[in-house]
Amino acid sequence: MSTATATLPAGLTTGTWAIDASHTEAAFTVRHAGISKVRGAVAVTEGTVTVGEDLASTSVSVTLDPATVSTGDANRDGHLKSGDFFDVEKFGQWTFVSTEIRPAGTSYVIAGDLTIHGVTQPVELETEFNGTAVDPFGNTRAGFEATATISRKDFGLTWNAALEAGGVLVSDKVVIALDVSTIKA
């Protein structure tokens, strides 16, 4: 099935769907010292899914705030916000803008440009459509889950420390996991 004729998932109707930041999470996981994982989250501050007649005319645009990074450790969060990593004073927001949405079996791939730390790189999000529902307040909602793996070095995030036994403190590979709720305008 070509992208140009790929139909929308059942239940997802045309129009503008605003990302509900209070019910959306952008999480990440990175290996620490080669033996454990650190998990954290960054707030999605705004976003829109504009659903066209088919996948080719559908788009996604999202803004995230790296100043909200939370890993459960205030010292680590402060270090991540510093010039060693995210440099939130200089690079105050991250963005994702889709360039293509295509079917992949029973799921979808949302390809787009991710900008972190002032660097834009192409990323593909493996995406599941979780359906639609009307909430108790009469809002029509649609839910999605997406994952991607990126190299932090590709975004200019190169700070690290050597370990005595070999290897480095922070892995280059970062796994991103999104849980998104949208409301139809």
Residue, then its C-alpha position, 0 to 999 in steps of 0.5 A: m500500500s503506498t503512502a499516497t493511498a494509505t487510509l486512516p486508522a478506523g475511528l480517526t477522523t479528519g480535522t485537528w487533534a490537539i495534544d493533551a499535555s496533561h495526559t501525554e508523556a515523553a519518556f527516555t531511557v539511557r544506560h548508565a555506567g554500562i550496568s543500569k538504566v536511567r529513566g526520565a521524562v520531558a514535558v510535551t508543552e504543545g502539539t497538533v495532529t492534523v488528520g487529512e483524508d489519508l496518511a499522506s495528508t496527515s501531519v504531526s507537530v510537537t514542542l517539548d520543554p527540556a527545562t522540565v527534565s525529570t529523572g527522580d534525582a535533582n542533582r542529575d536533572g540539574h546536570l542534564k539542564s546544564g551546558d554539559f547536556f541540554d543547555v536549556e538557557k541556550f536551547g529552550q525547546w525541542t521540536f518534532v515535525s513529521t515529514e511522512i506517515r506510512p503504514a507498517g503492518t498493523s502499526y505506523v511509522i511517523a518519520g520526521d525532523l527532531t530538533i534537540h540542542g539546536v540540532t535537527q536529525p531525521v527520526e522514525l517513530e514506530t507508532e501504535f494507534n490505540g483507538t478513540a473514545v469520548d470522555p465524560f466531558g464530551n471530548t473525543r480523544a485519540g491515543f497513540e504510543a510511539t518509540a524510537t532509538i536515537s544517538r545522543k551524539d547525533f544531537g551534539l550531546t557528547w558529554n561523558a566520563a570514562l569508567e575505571a574498568g573501561g567504558v563510559l558513564v553515559s551510553d550514546k543510545v537513548v530509547i524514547a517512548l511516547d504515550v500521547s492523548t489528543i482531543k479533537a478540536 
